Amino acid sequence: MTDIEKAREFFGKDTYATVASGIQIDEIGEHYSKCSMNITDNHKNAYGGVMGGAIFTLADFAFAVASNFNAPQTVSVTSQINFIGMAKGKCLIAESKVIKDGRTTCLYDVFITDELGTKVAYVTITGMKLSH
């Protein structure tokens, strides 16, 4: 079984992200993940834009995959999201990369764009390792 197959099997248990939100894991690496979500009417707010909570769910899931795959269990301690612009495409893409991986804490950046390259959000997440 490949790493991406292992990641998809394990994180498939996060049914809010994978089933309810429709997020999928596209790439996995050491302290890195790329996840995507096709935008549906269920993700949209009353104005027709993607709801902030849907965008944040994608960012949080990408962080979870990047920080927990083949690593100690890590949970988010703080998160900050900056909404940059509205998605113009039909799919959101989140790339999560480690900035600092310490003994008990870590810091990740998550950039969210659409498939057209439109910048949608920038997220920073501080994680705490529950076991090390």
Helices and strands as residue ranges (DSSP letters): H 3-11, H 15-15, I 16-20, E 23-29, E 32-38, G 41-43, H 52-68, E 74-83, E 91-101, E 105-114, E 119-129
